[in-house]
Amino acid sequence: IAPGRSGFGADTVIVGIDTSGSIGPKEVNMFLAEVGGILEDVRPRRVLVAWCDAKLHRVDEMDEPGDLADARHKGAPGGGGTSFIPVFEYADQLDGHIDALVYLTDGCGSFPQKAPSYPVIWGDIAGTVYPFGDVVTIPVYK
């Protein structure tokens, strides 16, 4: 018998998913797999997935890996240009503590002019240089 994990590893994590024209279904599936990893490994109390191209289209709250199937069924809204700013504006309007904003992207877009007070992690698939935050490279499989 293995001990089970209980409790939460973080409070609120916001995950921005780039749904611009440069992101296809393969990349969206990769990004959702990363969200699954956050749900299973970090176990935040609250995960808010913000779907954004040049504007914020939808926010899904995910409590468990099974919620990923619902997100896949709804589809990734967008397909236009890219601005990261709407997700940061959304985060800034939330009440409560934000442990991190994780943005899954190819990095081609408009950035906020200044870094927020909460930690930012860019999940990068293209080798982009970011103006602030930490960068984690997501390997792209062809």
C-alpha positions in Angstrom: 0.0 0.0 0.0 1.4 3.3 -1.0 0.6 6.5 0.8 -1.8 8.8 -1.0 -1.2 12.5 -1.5 -3.7 14.8 0.1 -4.2 18.5 0.2 -3.2 21.0 -2.4 0.3 21.8 -3.6 -0.7 25.3 -4.7 -3.6 27.7 -4.4 -4.5 29.2 -7.8 -2.6 28.5 -11.1 -3.7 30.2 -14.3 -2.8 28.5 -17.5 -2.9 30.6 -20.6 -3.2 28.6 -23.8 -2.2 30.3 -27.0 -4.9 29.6 -29.6 -3.6 31.9 -32.3 -3.3 31.0 -36.0 0.3 29.6 -35.5 -1.0 27.0 -33.1 -2.6 23.9 -34.5 -4.4 20.9 -33.0 -1.2 19.0 -32.3 0.1 21.9 -30.2 -3.2 22.3 -28.4 -3.1 18.6 -27.5 0.5 19.1 -26.2 -0.6 22.1 -24.1 -3.6 20.1 -22.7 -1.1 17.3 -21.7 0.9 19.9 -19.8 -2.3 21.1 -18.0 -2.8 17.4 -17.1 0.7 17.3 -15.6 0.0 20.4 -13.6 -3.3 18.9 -12.2 -1.6 15.6 -11.3 1.8 16.8 -10.1 1.2 20.2 -8.6 -2.3 19.6 -7.4 -3.4 23.2 -7.2 -6.7 24.0 -5.4 -7.8 25.9 -8.5 -6.6 25.7 -12.2 -8.1 28.3 -14.5 -7.3 27.7 -18.2 -7.5 30.9 -20.3 -7.9 30.3 -24.0 -6.5 33.3 -25.9 -5.3 34.5 -29.3 -5.5 38.3 -29.6 -8.4 38.3 -27.1 -9.5 36.1 -24.2 -12.2 33.7 -25.6 -13.0 31.4 -22.6 -11.8 30.4 -19.2 -12.3 26.8 -18.0 -11.9 25.8 -14.4 -10.3 22.4 -14.1 -10.4 20.3 -11.0 -9.1 16.9 -12.2 -7.5 15.4 -15.3 -11.0 14.2 -16.5 -11.8 17.8 -17.2 -9.4 17.8 -20.1 -11.8 15.7 -22.1 -14.4 18.4 -21.7 -12.0 21.0 -22.9 -11.0 18.9 -25.9 -14.7 18.5 -26.7 -15.4 22.3 -26.6 -12.4 22.9 -28.8 -9.8 25.7 -28.8 -11.4 29.0 -29.7 -9.3 31.5 -31.6 -7.1 31.3 -34.7 -6.3 35.0 -35.0 -3.3 37.1 -34.0 -1.5 36.8 -30.7 -1.5 39.0 -27.6 -0.6 37.7 -24.2 -1.9 40.8 -22.5 -5.6 39.7 -22.1 -4.7 36.8 -19.9 -2.5 39.0 -17.7 -5.4 41.5 -17.4 -7.7 38.6 -16.5 -5.3 37.4 -13.8 -4.9 40.9 -12.4 -8.7 41.2 -11.9 -9.0 38.0 -9.9 -9.5 38.1 -6.2 -7.2 36.0 -4.1 -3.6 34.7 -4.3 -2.2 33.6 -7.7 0.7 31.1 -7.2 1.7 31.3 -10.9 0.6 32.0 -14.4 1.8 29.4 -16.8 1.5 30.5 -20.5 1.8 27.7 -23.1 2.8 29.3 -26.4 5.2 29.6 -29.3 6.0 33.1 -28.0 5.1 35.1 -31.1 2.9 37.9 -29.8 2.5 41.1 -27.8 3.7 41.1 -24.2 2.6 43.2 -21.2 4.9 46.2 -20.6 5.9 45.1 -17.1 6.1 41.8 -15.2 3.3 41.1 -12.8 3.8 40.5 -9.1 3.1 36.8 -9.3 5.5 34.2 -10.9 5.2 33.6 -14.7 6.4 30.5 -16.4 6.4 30.4 -20.2 5.9 26.9 -21.6 7.8 27.5 -24.9 7.7 25.4 -28.1 9.7 27.6 -30.4 12.9 28.8 -28.6 11.5 32.4 -28.1 13.2 34.9 -25.8 10.7 36.3 -23.2 10.8 39.7 -21.5 10.2 38.3 -18.0 9.5 35.1 -16.2 11.0 31.7 -16.3 11.0 29.6 -19.5 10.5 25.9 -19.7 11.0 24.3 -23.1 8.3 21.9 -24.2 9.7 19.4 -26.7 7.7 19.3 -29.9 7.3 15.8 -31.4 6.9 15.6 -35.1 
